[in-house]
Every structure is written in structure tokens, then in C-alpha cells.
Amino acid sequence: MRASLAVGIAKLLRRASPKRIRSVLRLISAGAEPSAYEQAKQARDEILTASPYCRGGEACLVRSLATALYCRMRGYWPTWSVGVLAVPPFAAHAWVEAEGRIVDEPLSATDYRAFFKVAV
């Protein structure tokens, strides 16, 4: 139930400007404990289970937002990141990190370049 709620909120939030998304996430993340890698991975897995939309290749923003929000509902916060894939095909991308590692993305961490992050 909470995973579906997180996806719904993420779908609404994705329509906001990047500046607004960052501001909202900074506010939401305040006071949270940093997420352990396994906690963030479990949250991401539950988001993927709850939402067929989030399993799509074009859903990285909603998937990453929903994962971060779902983690926050549990009292912790991963690092939410937005940037690009720095290898062809070059594209915007959003992901979460925990314990300094990218959580369950298909490419190597060296293939991503972050423009900004929201961490605790």
C-alpha cells in the first residue's frame, strides 16, 4: 500500500521543475537516517513490484522519486541523484544511491554523471 502511495506522489512530483523537486525532497528528507544499501535496494524492489510503470525504461525519474519517498516512509533516506548516462546513448537519468553506491542500476557507476543530489 505504501509503495503504491509513493509511486502516486512521485508521478505528481515529476511534473514540477527540477528546482522545485530538489526543494521538496530536501524538506522531506530532513531528519531521516541515511539509508543502508540493502534498505534502498529492498525499497526499489518493492516499488518495481508495486508498479508496472516503474519497470519501464523511461520511468527512471518516477522510479527514483518513488524509491526515495518509500524509504522516507520507513524513516531513512537514500541519496537521490539526477544526471546523465555518460556513455552512448547519452540520456538524462535519475537514480538512488546508498552507502556511496548506485542502487541496482544496469550500468557501472562510472557510466553516470550526477548534476545534483539530495542526501541527508
Long-range contacts (C-beta under 8 A, 24 or more apart in sequence): 2-70, 2-73, 3-46, 3-47, 3-49, 3-50, 3-51, 3-66, 3-70, 4-50, 4-51, 5-73, 6-47, 6-66, 6-67, 6-69, 6-70, 6-73, 7-47, 7-50, 7-51, 7-53, 7-54, 7-62, 7-66, 9-65, 9-66, 9-69, 10-61, 10-62, 10-63, 10-65, 10-66, 10-69, 11-53, 11-62, 13-65, 14-61, 14-62, 14-65, 18-82, 18-116, 21-65, 22-116, 22-118, 25-65, 25-68, 25-80, 25-118, 26-118, 28-69, 28-72, 29-68, 29-72, 29-77, 29-80, 29-118, 29-119, 29-120, 30-120, 32-71, 32-72, 32-75, 32-76, 32-77, 32-120, 33-75, 33-76, 33-77, 33-120, 34-76, 34-77, 34-78, 34-98, 34-119, 34-120, 35-71, 35-76, 35-77, 35-78, 35-96, 35-98, 36-76, 36-98, 36-99, 37-98, 37-99, 37-101, 37-103, 39-71, 39-74, 39-76, 39-78, 39-98, 40-67, 40-71, 40-78, 40-96, 40-97, 40-98, 40-103, 41-98, 41-103, 41-104, 43-67, 43-70, 43-71, 43-74, 43-78, 44-96, 44-103, 44-104, 45-104, 46-70, 60-93, 60-94, 60-95, 61-94, 63-94, 64-94, 64-95, 64-96, 65-94, 67-96, 67-103, 68-96, 68-118, 71-96, 77-119, 77-120, 78-103, 79-117, 79-118, 79-119, 80-117, 80-118, 80-119, 81-112, 81-114, 81-116, 81-117, 81-118, 82-114, 82-115, 82-116, 82-117, 83-112, 83-113, 83-114, 83-115, 83-116, 84-112, 84-113, 84-115, 85-111, 85-112, 86-110, 86-111, 86-112, 86-113, 87-111
